[in-house]
Amino acid sequence: MLASRAIEILTRHQDSIAQLKNLESSSPDFTKWQRDTEIAIQRIFGENSRHFKDFSKISYSLSIFSTSTPDYEFHNAYLHGLDKAHAIIASLLDEISEYDLDTGDETSAPDVLLLIERICLRFHGVARQLRARHADRPTIEIEDEYDVQDLLHALLRLHFDDIRPEEWTPSYAGGSSRVDFLLKREKIVIEVKKTRQSMSTPDLGAQILVDIARYQHHPDCSMLVCFVYDPEGRVGNPVGLESDLESHPGSLKIRAIVGPKGQ
């Protein structure tokens, strides 16, 4: 497997840990994350590798307890397991970066996707840092989707030369839509959403599904990246929303990113 692809996959699982800490060990989301992460490590390093064995041995519950054991002890054990999982994944990422897993002649497209993903996941940290200007000088405040677009555009400029904002998509179902950013050379469209009090998570998902249907007809789009900026944490289950959107049937590849998660 290409090293960049392995890093992309493991980073996604690592970033999900922050949100999982707000749940319980009995949560279906945790069960899915644990299984998906084990499969990812198995596919990357092999079933008999030390990497897979180290991760699969992590315990998220107490080994010794009684009927008088308080509930918080069980939750602390769960959190300790997640912290250990985070540390092991961090070690795996360091190992991949240090020793490199590249073995084929695959294209550099996964590198591009990983770069976009990192920009989106670190977007909130950049927005926060911009507020702390010297002598309280004026700065950009991220209040709506236009503000998100402006800052994201600036960040993308660090890495991409040909960025085409608000390209019109072809007519679909009697209407037309404008994409936020088209990376024409990479054939990637980046769609930006920002959560707000007046928009529920189902409404947000429905909007994106309509956009996905429209982008299916865009001649220069082979992948759609949906970045949902959620600074107030209005999306109760960001991992679930990402999974639902990415499992949408069709020829268009979807990458959904909700950020920040639990920050």
Secondary structure, 3 states (H helix, E strand, C coil): CCHHHHHHHHHHHHHCHHHHCCCCCCCHHHHHHHHHHHHHHHHHHCCCCHHHHHHHCCCCCCCCCCCCCCHHHHHHHHHHHHHHHHHHHHHHHHHHHHHCCCCCCCCCHHHHHHHHHHHHHCHHHHHHHHHCCHHHCCCCCCCCHHHHHHHHHHHHHCCCCCEEECCECCCECCECCECCEEECCCCEEEEEEECCCCCCHHHHHHHHHHHHHHHCCCCCCCEEEEEEECCCCCCCCHHHHHHHHHCCCCCCEEEEEEECCCC
